[in-house]
Amino acid sequence: MKNLKRYGLTLDLVNDQDSIAEYKKYHEQIWPEITKSLFDAGIENAEIYCVGNRLFMILEVNDSFSFEKKSDMDAKNPKVQEWEALMWKYQQALPIAKEGEKWVLMDRIYQLNPQ
């Protein structure tokens, strides 16, 4: 079994039901280039949960992953840039987000079964 690290991130959507429905529709069939970019960056699994207009994403990553590497790879990938621009129409930064930050890394404060 692989030793994976897990990260939780959060982001808000524009608080409009039609917009949220469109965002969810896009995520029913992610572009194959986006899926490839996730795997190429060392992400083994990603899940996004939604309540109201709040999103929560769990990333499970292997030892080759770093946020810096993922950011560099994304910046050089026109299809990822196209996807991110499209998704930003539906997303809004959290009030605590830094300038230019979308998804905000969360701190784990509890774990039932530490490995």
N, C-alpha and C positions, 0 to 999 in steps of 0.2 A: 504494500500500500504506500502511495506517495505521501510525503510529508508536505501538506499544503498550508499556506498561511491564508487567513480569512480577514477581509476588510469590510467594514460597513460604511456606506456613503449615503448622503441624503441631498435632495434637491426639491424645489417646488415647481409645479406646473402653473401656468397662467390659470387663474381660477375662473374658468369658463367651461361648462359641461361639454359643449360641442368640441372645443379645442382638446380637452382631456380625452374624449372619445376618439378623435383623430390620432392623437399621440399613441393611444393604446392600439389602434388599428395598425399603425406602422410597426409596432413591436410584435404583432402576430406573425410577421414575416420579415425579419431583419435582412437587409441586403447581404448577400454572400461575402462581399468584400469586407464588410464590417465584422462578420463572424470570423473571417480569416485573420483580420487585424488583431482581434482579441486573442485568438490562439497563438499567433506569432509573437505577441507581447508576453506570453507566459501565463495568460489567464486560462485556467482549466475549466472554470464554471462561473457563470454570472447569472444572478437572479435579480429582478426588479419587482418590488411590491408597491402598491398604490393604495392610499386611503385619502379620500377627498382629492386635494391637489398636492399632497405630499408624497414624494417617492422615497423609497429606501432600497438601496442596491447592496447586494452581497457579492463580493468577488472572492473566489478561491483561486490562489495563484501558486505557481511553482517557484523554485529557487531562482529562475532566470528573470522573474518579474521585478520591475521597479517602476514607480510612478514617473520618474524622470525618463526612463527608457520608453515607456508608453507614450509620454508627451512628445518626445523627439520623433518617434515613429509616426505618430498621428500628424505631426506638422509636415511631414514629408509625403503624406499619402493624400492625394487629391480627392479620392472617394470618401475617405474619413472626414476630410474638411467639408465636403458637400453634405454629408450626413449630419455633421455637427451644426452646420448653418441651418439646415432644415429643422432639426430638433430644437434649436434655440428659439424658433418661432413659438414653440409651445412651452418652453421652460422659462423660469425666472430665478435669479440668484436669491439665496437666502439673505436676510438682513446681515448676518454675521460673515458672509462670504467676503474674501479678499477681492481686490480689483481683478477682474477677468476670470475669477474662479466660478465654476459651475457646480459640479458635485463637490460636496464638503465631506472630508473624512471625519468619521465619528469615532469617539473613544468607547471601547468596550468597558462597561462598568460592572458586568456580572457574567459569569459562565457557570452553568450547572455542573458540567462534567469536564473539568480541565484534563487535557490529554497528558 
